[in-house]
Amino acid sequence: MKALNFNGVYTSGYIKSTWWALIVLSFLSLFTFSCKKDTITAKVTSTPVLAASSNSVVLTRDNAAKPALTLTWSAANVQGMQGSVTYFLQWDIKGNNFANAATIKLGKDTLTKAYTQEALNDMFITLPVATATAVEMRLVTATSDGSVSPFNSNVVALTVTTYSKTIPPPYSQLWMVGDATPKGWDISNATPMVQHGNDPYLFTYTGALVAGEFKIATVKDFGGAFYRPLANHPALTETAVQVSSGDPDNKWQISAAQAGNYKITLNMHTNSISIVNTDPPKAPFSQLWLLGDATPGGWSLDAVTPLIVDANDSFIFTWTGPLTTGDFKIATAKDFNAPFYRPTTNAPDLSATAVQLNAGDPDNKWHINTASTYKITLNLHTNTISIVNTVVSTPPYTALWIIGDASPGGWSLDAATPMVKSATDPFVFSWTGALVAGEFKIATAKDFGAKFYRPVTDHPALSATTVQLSAGDPDNKWIVTASAAGNYKITLNMKDLSVAVVKQ
């Protein structure tokens, strides 16, 4: 088939197709040209000019609510932008070229920002206090549609002097004075307290106090003000204090029995005091004795059997030796009228751990049915006792595990760390490996309700050797501090209830 051309000449179908393709391409090129011509590129036509109401400000706490500085600027303009502009304030130390600038959002549709002294002090909180510091400020303008890169205003110089946000304490020095203190009543040579490095409102004293009185001086002058208790000679646990001069001349008192080493902390924030004896607690008795027909000395006060004070803990008393069939109790003095440590019921099972201290009736006693060698451990911290027959041919357990967050398996019973039975003594188990910071105890079964080998006090020194076997509370554990973490060998002897925790 032929087609008519624009001159009235017929062309072939191929020529016709080519002609129309050229027409379409011409149309598309015109359309493309038209689109490119209509595209508008956004550009900045007006950059803000920043101005400050002052070029130097001195800020003070007393004028915190008063006006300090007002910033104003001309509006930015971005031609071809589809969104809005937002203003940001940047500041940095003069000469830094804004390399470490702080940036604060000011908002959009605003051309001014006023600061009170407190608000400006907060903005410049990182500057040195009470020091005139030169800074530089500028505006950064950004568009919401990102059509142009953020652009800067002129730079404005400002010298600013800030104040500390922390209100200084009423006193920068304090002294303890009194015959309980190292310097006695010599006010000119009074014992200084130490101001805390991070909190100037806290003052401490750490050292010895003897029997006597004391108060805390604010000046080295008996006519000046003193920190004192609210009442004369209060209990050392009372925390309230007052600042006063003259009468009533209340003071704290240390009795002869209370003399020792103390840490005293005076808190000016709360007008309170903490007076803490830092000496290790003293056991109620320094000597104890076994008494009864089950013991080697029988009922004779002259032949009583002494218990041994633990070298690491004066509250722990032990004895290992023969007991025959009969009764016994534990004497606190060689006197039948003195108090005795006894079981809470008469002739309890030897696995019972509860102990009471009393004189007279009820005259409960422990009863030994089987003559043998026993290890007795009396714990005055918890008023508990362990009585173990050490002459047994079969160990009570054939497997033991270390458990706790100090051990490799943590507190998971499934991952508990097994100890290794000695090849020569079935009563002895050991383990060697890494312990991290945390606690541990020794399990007799993979069951938190079962008995554990534990220390006789919670968190003893790792050099302590005495252990107890118990279930439930008190849930005493050994503790490894971060500084003590490392490789250890732990050896437990079930026969004599002893442990060795030795760093390798």
Backbone hydrogen bonds, N-H to C=O, Kabsch-Sander energy under -0.5 kcal/mol:
donor,donor_aa,acceptor,acceptor_aa,energy
3,A,11,T,-2.7
5,N,9,V,-4.0
8,G,5,N,-2.2
11,T,3,A,-3.6
16,K,12,S,-2.3
17,S,13,G,-2.3
18,T,14,Y,-2.1
19,W,15,I,-2.2
20,W,16,K,-2.2
21,A,17,S,-2.0
22,L,18,T,-2.0
23,I,19,W,-1.9
24,V,20,W,-2.4
25,L,21,A,-2.5
26,S,22,L,-2.1
27,F,23,I,-2.0
28,L,24,V,-2.6
29,S,25,L,-2.2
30,L,26,S,-1.8
31,F,27,F,-2.2
32,T,28,L,-2.8
33,F,29,S,-2.2
34,S,30,L,-2.2
35,C,31,F,-2.4
36,K,32,T,-2.3
37,K,33,F,-1.9
38,D,34,S,-1.3
39,T,35,C,-1.0
39,T,36,K,-0.5
43,K,79,Q,-2.2
45,T,77,N,-2.5
46,S,77,N,-1.7
50,L,48,P,-0.6
51,A,72,T,-2.8
53,S,70,T,-2.0
57,V,159,T,-2.6
59,L,57,V,-0.5
59,L,161,T,-3.0
63,N,60,T,-0.7
64,A,61,R,-1.5
66,K,63,N,-1.8
68,A,115,Y,-2.9
69,L,115,Y,-1.6
71,L,113,K,-3.1
72,T,51,A,-2.5
73,W,111,L,-1.9
74,S,49,V,-1.1
77,N,46,S,-2.2
79,Q,43,K,-2.5
79,Q,77,N,-0.5
81,M,78,V,-1.4
86,T,142,A,-2.7
87,Y,107,G,-2.9
88,F,140,V,-2.3
89,L,104,I,-3.3
90,Q,138,R,-2.8
91,W,102,A,-1.8
92,D,136,E,-1.8
94,K,134,A,-2.3
96,N,93,I,-2.1
99,A,96,N,-1.4
101,A,98,F,-1.0
102,A,91,W,-2.5
104,I,89,L,-3.1
106,L,87,Y,-2.6
107,G,87,Y,-1.4
113,K,71,L,-2.4
115,Y,69,L,-3.1
117,Q,66,K,-2.4
118,E,64,A,-2.6
120,L,116,T,-2.6
121,N,117,Q,-2.3
122,D,118,E,-2.3
123,M,119,A,-1.9
124,F,120,L,-2.0
125,I,122,D,-1.3
127,L,124,F,-1.9
130,A,162,T,-2.8
131,T,128,P,-0.9
133,T,160,V,-2.4
135,V,158,L,-3.4
136,E,92,D,-2.7
137,M,156,V,-2.6
138,R,90,Q,-2.0
140,V,88,F,-2.9
141,T,151,F,-3.1
142,A,86,T,-2.2
143,T,148,V,-0.5
144,S,84,S,-2.8
146,G,143,T,-0.8
151,F,141,T,-2.1
153,S,139,L,-2.3
154,N,48,P,-0.6
156,V,137,M,-3.0
158,L,135,V,-2.4
159,T,55,N,-1.8
160,V,133,T,-2.5
160,V,158,L,-0.5
161,T,57,V,-1.9
162,T,128,P,-0.6
162,T,160,V,-0.5
167,I,165,K,-0.5
175,W,217,A,-2.0
176,M,191,T,-3.7
177,V,215,K,-2.4
178,G,184,G,-2.5
180,A,213,E,-2.3
181,T,178,G,-1.8
184,G,181,T,-1.2
186,D,183,K,-1.3
187,I,185,W,-1.3
189,N,186,D,-1.3
190,A,187,I,-1.1
191,T,176,M,-2.0
193,M,174,L,-2.5
194,V,204,T,-3.3
195,Q,193,M,-0.5
196,H,199,D,-0.6
196,H,202,L,-3.0
202,L,199,D,-2.0
203,F,266,L,-2.2
204,T,194,V,-2.3
205,Y,264,I,-2.2
207,G,262,Y,-2.4
209,L,260,G,-2.8
210,V,180,A,-2.0
212,G,254,I,-2.3
214,F,252,W,-1.9
215,K,177,V,-2.2
216,I,227,Y,-2.2
217,A,175,W,-3.2
217,A,215,K,-0.5
218,T,225,A,-2.0
221,D,219,V,-2.1
224,G,221,D,-2.1
226,F,244,S,-2.8
227,Y,216,I,-3.2
228,R,226,F,-0.5
228,R,242,Q,-2.6
230,L,240,A,-0.6
233,H,251,K,-2.7
238,E,235,A,-2.2
241,V,271,N,-1.7
242,Q,228,R,-2.4
244,S,226,F,-2.4
244,S,242,Q,-0.5
250,N,248,P,-1.9
252,W,214,F,-2.5
254,I,212,G,-3.4
255,S,253,Q,-0.6
258,Q,255,S,-0.6
259,A,255,S,-0.8
259,A,256,A,-0.6
260,G,209,L,-2.1
262,Y,207,G,-3.3
263,K,276,V,-2.5
264,I,205,Y,-3.2
265,T,274,S,-2.4
266,L,203,F,-3.1
267,N,265,T,-0.5
267,N,272,S,-3.0
268,M,201,Y,-2.8
268,M,266,L,-0.6
271,N,267,N,-1.0
272,S,267,N,-1.8
273,I,239,T,-2.2
274,S,265,T,-2.1
275,I,236,L,-0.6
276,V,263,K,-2.2
276,V,274,S,-0.5
278,T,261,N,-2.4
278,T,276,V,-0.5
279,D,261,N,-0.8
289,W,331,A,-2.0
290,L,305,T,-3.6
291,L,329,K,-2.5
292,G,298,G,-2.4
294,A,327,D,-2.4
295,T,292,G,-1.8
298,G,295,T,-1.3
300,S,297,G,-1.4
303,A,300,S,-0.8
304,V,301,L,-0.8
305,T,290,L,-2.1
307,L,288,L,-2.4
308,I,318,T,-3.5
310,D,313,D,-0.6
310,D,316,I,-3.0
313,D,310,D,-0.6
316,I,313,D,-1.8
317,F,315,F,-0.5
317,F,378,L,-2.5
318,T,308,I,-2.5
319,W,376,I,-2.0
321,G,374,Y,-2.2
323,L,372,S,-2.8
324,T,294,A,-2.2
326,G,368,I,-1.6
328,F,366,W,-1.8
329,K,291,L,-2.3
330,I,341,Y,-2.3
331,A,289,W,-3.0
331,A,329,K,-0.5
332,T,339,P,-1.3
335,D,333,A,-2.3
338,A,335,D,-1.5
340,F,358,N,-2.7
341,Y,330,I,-2.9
342,R,340,F,-0.5
342,R,356,Q,-2.7
344,T,354,A,-0.6
347,A,365,K,-2.8
352,A,349,D,-2.2
355,V,383,N,-1.6
356,Q,342,R,-2.7
358,N,340,F,-2.2
358,N,356,Q,-0.5
364,N,362,P,-1.8
366,W,328,F,-2.6
368,I,326,G,-3.5
369,N,367,H,-0.6
371,A,369,N,-0.6
372,S,323,L,-1.9
374,Y,321,G,-3.0
374,Y,372,S,-0.5
375,K,388,V,-2.7
376,I,319,W,-3.3
376,I,374,Y,-0.5
377,T,386,S,-2.4
378,L,317,F,-3.3
379,N,377,T,-0.5
379,N,384,T,-3.0
380,L,315,F,-2.9
380,L,378,L,-0.7
383,N,379,N,-1.1
384,T,379,N,-1.6
385,I,353,T,-1.7
386,S,377,T,-2.1
387,I,350,L,-0.7
388,V,375,K,-2.4
390,T,373,T,-2.5
390,T,388,V,-0.7
391,V,373,T,-0.8
392,V,390,T,-1.2
401,W,443,A,-2.0
402,I,417,T,-3.5
403,I,441,K,-2.4
404,G,410,G,-2.6
406,A,439,E,-2.3
407,S,404,G,-1.7
410,G,404,G,-0.5
410,G,407,S,-1.4
412,S,409,G,-1.3
413,L,411,W,-0.5
416,A,413,L,-1.2
417,T,402,I,-2.4
419,M,400,L,-2.6
420,V,430,S,-3.8
422,S,425,D,-0.6
422,S,428,V,-3.1
428,V,425,D,-1.8
429,F,492,L,-2.4
430,S,420,V,-2.4
431,W,490,I,-1.9
433,G,488,Y,-2.3
435,L,486,G,-3.2
436,V,406,A,-2.1
438,G,480,V,-2.3
440,F,478,W,-2.0
441,K,403,I,-2.2
442,I,453,Y,-2.3
443,A,401,W,-3.2
443,A,441,K,-0.6
444,T,451,K,-1.5
447,D,445,A,-2.2
450,A,447,D,-1.8
452,F,470,S,-3.1
453,Y,442,I,-2.9
454,R,452,F,-0.6
454,R,468,Q,-2.8
456,V,466,T,-0.8
459,H,477,K,-2.7
464,A,461,A,-2.2
467,V,497,L,-1.7
468,Q,454,R,-2.8
470,S,452,F,-2.4
470,S,468,Q,-0.6
476,N,474,P,-1.9
478,W,440,F,-2.5
480,V,438,G,-3.5
481,T,479,I,-0.5
484,A,481,T,-0.6
485,A,481,T,-0.8
485,A,482,A,-0.7
486,G,435,L,-2.1
488,Y,433,G,-3.2
489,K,502,V,-2.7
490,I,431,W,-3.0
491,T,489,K,-0.5
491,T,500,A,-2.4
492,L,429,F,-3.2
493,N,498,S,-2.9
494,M,427,F,-2.9
494,M,492,L,-0.6
497,L,493,N,-0.7
498,S,493,N,-1.6
499,V,465,T,-2.3
500,A,491,T,-2.1
501,V,462,L,-0.7
502,V,489,K,-2.5
502,V,500,A,-0.6
504,Q,487,N,-2.9
